[in-house]
């Protein structure tokens, strides 16, 4: 169950998810997902999710993106459903 939760968080790292939404995506109750995740990770699920987002932003900046570009990338993906590079690649093939 914990691996499924982590996978869902990774798949939705650029989105704003609530505990209820993650629980629904994992077919679990909110209380079960909180208990399971805290036991697995030692921290709350949303704290883990925020750390995941920060690591992703740091990685983007290490790859040469400016802070503004990293933030824009997150907003872009949240709006279009794809990171800028993937979005452009899809457009080139249509």
N, C-alpha and C positions, 0 to 999 in steps of 0.2 A: 504493500500500500504506500509506503513512504517513497519508494522509487517512482511510483506513478505520480505522486504529488509533485516531486521534484521535476519530473518530465513535463508535467502540465505547466509548472512555473517557468521552466526554460522555454517552452513553446510560446508563452505569453509574456515574456520578459519586458516587452515594450508596451504593455497594456496596463491599465489600472484595474486590477482585479480585487474584489472583496473576498473575504473568507467564504461567504455564501456562494459566490461564483466558482471559486476553486473547488469547494465541496461538491457542487453540482457537476462540474466537469469530471470529477473523480468518482462520482456516484457514491458519495459518503455524506453523513450528516456533519453539520458544522462542529458539534462537540467531538465526534469521533476523529475528524481530521485534525483538530487542534491537539487533542491528546496524543494521537499517533505521531504527528509531526514533531511535537515538542520532545517526546520520548526519543525519537530518531535523531534529531538535530541538536537538541539541548537548548534551543531557542524557539521562540514563536515563529509560526509560518510566515507572517507578514514581515517580521524583522529579517528573516532569511531572504524573502523575496526582495526587500529593499537592498540588502547586501548584494544580491545577485545583480540587481540593476546598476549599482555603483561599480561593481567589477566590470560589467559590460561597458559602461561609459569610460572607465579608466582604460580598458583595452582599446576602445576606439581612439582615444586620445594618444595612446602609445603608438598606434598605427599611423599617426600623423594628423588626425582630425583635431581641429580646434575645439575648445569647449563649446563654442556656439554651434559648430557643425555637429558635434556629438548630440547636443540637445535637439537640434533641428532634425537629425536623423530619427531620434526617438519620436518626436511629434509627427514626422512624415510617415513613419511606419504605423503609428497608431491611427493615422487618418486614412492611409491607403491600404494598409494590411501587408505592406512589403517594405523592406529596407530600400533606400534609394537605388543602390546598385541592382538589386533584383527587379525592382519596378522598371528601371530603364531597360534591362535585358529583356524583360517580357514585352515591353513596347516595341523593341527592335524586331521581335519575332512575329509581330502581328501586322 
